[in-house]
Structure formats: structure tokens, C-alpha cells
Amino acid sequence: MEVRLLDIKRQYETIRADVEEAVQSVFDSCGFILGLTVRDFETEMADYCGVTGAVGVASGTDALLLSCRACGIEHGEEVITTPYTFFATGGAIWNAGGRPAFADIDPATFNIDPERIEDAITDKTRAIMPVHLFGQMADMDPILEIAEKRGLKVIEDAAQAIGAEYKGKRAGALGDLGCFSFFPSKNLGAAGDGGMVVAADDELLDKVRVLRAHGSRQNYVHDVVGWNSRLDALQAAVLSVKLRHLAGWSDGRRAHAAIYDAAFVEMDEVSPPPVLEGCTPIYNQYVIRATDRDGLKNFLAESGIGCAIYYPLSLHEQACFTDLGYRAGDFPESERAAGESLSLPVYSELREEEQQFVLAKVKEFYAR
Ligand SMILES: *Cc1c(COP(=O)(O)O)cnc(C)c1O
């Protein structure tokens, strides 16, 4: 048996006719840039996230970058974030003109530890960028409290967390701005790149909207220098179809996660990912901590099971960030997670016999 880490083709087969019809309607109208298709999808996303507005952009990375600029980050001002994340979190802060400043993670959730944030604050700090890693919410209440007290903006990197909930609110609706990615492997994946910024703050969102179109409000008049970063109408059409299925797909992922959880709590060598109280995760990844992680990974791969390490090298150890002045050992929990974590197949279309095969192989590895 071969079990893939993610099989987007299997999902596509279930919605093929609707996607093809939506794509055809964009060609029929030849309205490829912004227009009604994008505006409708922005409204649907705002409703889904429980905010008042949304701006479609070219990628999740651009959502973060434009959000930093909308919050006024520039000239090496600092944004506090986690070192244990996909590279784009730090890269976007850097490319906006800021500097990422790291605070170590809570080992239970893999997310930024609010108790470590205040230590990272300097007189150059302007914002906090929590990442809801793997689809599990960062502990937002203490983060929002620190931000309020210190006058900092909060930009949520919700690229992996669409629809995840924190005490009744959805990812993206808690900070000043919320950023999403529609990279095909995200829970709501486009047929290419795409991203979105959502918010209840119309003024900030308006800045993002201007920045995505060369900083221009009126054609050929530019008060600020922006980017060309728009969500394609073709992508919006595809995403609009898929958004209708998202809640069901998230339920499917949670059902698979519950089956893994029940099996792994019985084992000493494997820890399932605990869920923060009052939160509903969406499992963009199902990530365990495992004894002899590299051995397990190789054994599963040899058995035909897709699995992956997210992320093998923390941001503070990346060569491109040497200038930030961090070194190995600075964020021990992040580094430990990099050495112990392993992502297993959890997508909604995963079949029961496939998941049982994964579980059997994990058990077989430790029984040897
Ligand atoms: C995917 C991802 C991004 C970047 O999104 P792109 O659409 O690929 O640019 C940013 N942050 C996190 C945590 C991500 O997982």
C-alpha cells in the first residue's frame, strides 16, 4: 500500500465539475483581474472568518508583507514572531523592511509562548506576528493583552489555520489583520498561488488594498509605492467553489486526528499534538513528537507512507538571518521540536484502511 502525505488529486475528483464550470465562467467573461469574481470571494472569506472585510492578494507571503507595510513597519523596526514556522513568516517581515525578532515556542502547541514575548520587546518593536502553526491557534488572549499594553499591532499568520477557532472566534479575526495562504497544500488550496488579508479594521484593510495595486487609489496617481499583488479571478473562482466544502473537509481532518490521538496516547514513544482548551484546530498538519524521529521517518518512507519534517531548521538558524545576531541554542524549544516532530497523513480523503496502515507501521517500528 502507498499512502501519500497529501493527495489533492483525490479531492479534486470530488469537485471537478463545479471547478471546471467556475473556471469556464471566468473565461467567458474574460474578467481576469479583480472584478466581481474576486470581490464576491472576498466577501465570502470575510463572512467565513467573521470579519467585515477581506483583500485578495497574490500569495500568503504577500498577505504578510503588505500587512506589515499597512501597519507601518519599516526601517528595521521589529516584529516579534516564532522561530518555528515556515520561512515566509520571517521573510515577509524582512522584505517589508522590518526585522524579525524571535520568541521561543510553547513545547505543547509548537506556537509562540506568550510568556516569552515581553523579553523580546525593545523600543523598536512595532508588532507581534503569531503563527497558528499546523492549524492550531496560538494562545491569543495573553498576546492581545501584551499588544494592547505596549501599543503593538498584531498580525496573525493564519496561513495554516483557515477556520480554526479560539474561544469562539476564527483565525484571522483576533488580531488587527489576519493573513491567509491559498497555496495548494493549505486546507483551502487554489490552482496556484493566492492569499488574503482579512480584518474588521476598514482603515488598515484599505491600506492593504491600495498597496496591492501599486499604491494607487486612482489610476496613475500614487501617494505611496506599493506592489502588484492581486488575487487572480481564476483563483478566486476556484476558491469560491472549494470554500463551500471547507467545513466538511475540516471535520474529516479532525476525525482522522481523533483516531491518531486515541492510538498514540497509549504509546510512550509518540506524543500526539495536544489541543489548547477552548480551541478547535483544523489540522493542516497532524504533527507528533517521536522518539528516534529520523528512524521512524525512514521506516515509514520505506513502507510507502508519506511523512515530513516541519520544520527541520528554525528561522534563527537560517544563514540569511545571520545578521539578526542569533545563534544555535538561543531557542531550545524550537530546536528540540525541529529534532522530534513528524507530520503524518491527515487529509480528509484519507481512507480508513490507509490510516490503519499508518498506525500499524508506527507500532511495528517501535515493537522491533
Ligand atoms: C504557506 C505559509 C505562508 C506563505 O504562504 P504562500 O501562499 O506560500 O506565500 C506563510 N506562513 C505560513 C505559516 C505558511 O504555512
The ligand as an SDF file (V2000), in Angstrom:
LIG
                    3D

 15 15  0  0  0  0  0  0  0  0999 V2000
    2.2600   28.7430    3.4650 C   0  0  0  0  0  0  0  0  0  0  0  0
    2.6580   29.6720    4.5350 C   0  0  0  0  0  0  0  0  0  0  0  0
    2.9770   31.0060    4.2630 C   0  0  0  0  0  0  0  0  0  0  0  0
    3.1510   31.5600    2.8860 C   0  0  0  0  0  0  0  0  0  0  0  0
    2.0990   31.3790    2.0110 O   0  0  0  0  0  0  0  0  0  0  0  0
    2.3660   31.3490    0.4270 P   0  0  0  0  0  0  0  0  0  0  0  0
    0.9870   31.4210   -0.1210 O   0  0  0  0  0  0  0  0  0  0  0  0
    3.0440   30.0690    0.1170 O   0  0  0  0  0  0  0  0  0  0  0  0
    3.1650   32.5300    0.0690 O   0  0  0  0  0  0  0  0  0  0  0  0
    3.2600   31.8280    5.3360 C   0  0  0  0  0  0  0  0  0  0  0  0
    3.2430   31.3760    6.5950 N   0  0  0  0  0  0  0  0  0  0  0  0
    2.9640   30.0900    6.8940 C   0  0  0  0  0  0  0  0  0  0  0  0
    2.9640   29.6590    8.3160 C   0  0  0  0  0  0  0  0  0  0  0  0
    2.6770   29.1930    5.8740 C   0  0  0  0  0  0  0  0  0  0  0  0
    2.4210   27.9260    6.1650 O   0  0  0  0  0  0  0  0  0  0  0  0
  1  2  1  0
  2  3  1  0
  2 14  2  0
  3  4  1  0
  3 10  2  0
  4  5  1  0
  5  6  1  0
  6  7  2  0
  6  8  1  0
  6  9  1  0
 10 11  1  0
 11 12  2  0
 12 13  1  0
 12 14  1  0
 14 15  1  0
M  END
$$$$
